[in-house]
Amino acid sequence: MRNDGRENNQLREIKFTHNFTKHALGSVLAEFGDTKVITTASVDFKKPKWMSEEDNRGWITAEYSLLPSATNTRCKREREKVSGRTHEIQRLIGRSLRACVDLEKMSGMTITIDADVIQADGGTRTASICGGYLALKDAVEKLIQAGQLTESPIIEPIGAISIGISDGEIKLDLNYEEDSSAQVDSNVVLTKSGKIVDFQTTSEGNPYEYERMIELFNIAKKGISEIINKY
């Protein structure tokens, strides 16, 4: 039994609250246990400046922020320059969401997903991806209703979860205490059909066996399937 009473292969309590804010085209509060992330989707009817005129794709990008009071010690706002960690998470969210859409079906359009962590207890990046997908989906539906998209560019849903080896055991959906002491730390992003979007796994101490990695991945896959069923 884990420090919060869960079985090793059990997710925390998960909740998605749609239309959480008033002005964003799509907005979802994603809650994984005590981790809470506000995700919003905003649309700009132009392509990114770096994209060539011949490129007919639209684009999806992401920004991530850990608010000052999200953790037990106040962290400073990243006003002028984002940290390497923030930059890495933003890139992960953006490429994960682009992987589940046909960008050519949203030509001339940029959708920005903002993920603002208001309370952190592990798994903020994976919660941001799940909430970000739902905010994107809600925004796409409104764009279709308004006649600004002729069809949905979304190919299939995606989900994400953290998993690791802590105290020698594989544990799904790590909270902060487990994550901070884990011997192996992984983040898995999959499509509903099980295709791999991202599989990051790092040994924080001694190397571990290939068979354990496969077991870890399969438990994460089952957990992601459970998350997507909650959408």
WOSUL-V452345 format. One record per pair of residues at least 24 apart in sequence whose C-alpha atoms are under 6 Angstrom apart, sorted by sequence separation. I is the first residue (numbers start at 1). J is the second residue. If there is no record, write none. Layout:
((I,J) (I,J))
This chain:
((162,186) (162,187) (64,90) (161,187) (63,90) (161,188) (62,90) (160,188) (130,159) (160,189) (159,189) (159,190) (62,94) (158,190) (61,94) (158,191) (126,160) (157,191) (158,192) (126,161) (157,192) (93,129) (60,98) (123,162) (58,103) (57,103) (57,104) (56,104) (58,106) (70,118) (105,153) (58,107) (70,119) (71,120) (57,107) (58,108) (60,110) (62,112) (64,114) (67,117) (70,120) (56,107) (58,109) (59,110) (60,111) (61,112) (62,113) (63,114) (64,115) (65,116) (66,117) (67,118) (102,153) (58,110) (60,112) (62,114) (64,116) (101,153) (101,154) (122,175) (100,154) (101,155) (121,175) (122,176) (100,155) (121,176) (100,156) (47,108) (46,108) (47,109) (46,109) (47,110) (45,109) (160,224) (44,109) (159,224) (44,110) (43,110) (43,111) (42,111) (42,112) (41,112) (41,113) (40,113) (40,114) (39,114) (39,115) (38,115) (38,116) (37,116) (37,117) (37,118) (36,118) (36,119) (35,119) (35,120) (35,121) (34,121) (39,131) (39,132) (41,135) (40,135) (41,136) (30,131) (28,131) (28,135) (27,135) (26,135) (26,138) (26,139) (25,139) (9,171) (11,173) (8,171) (9,172))
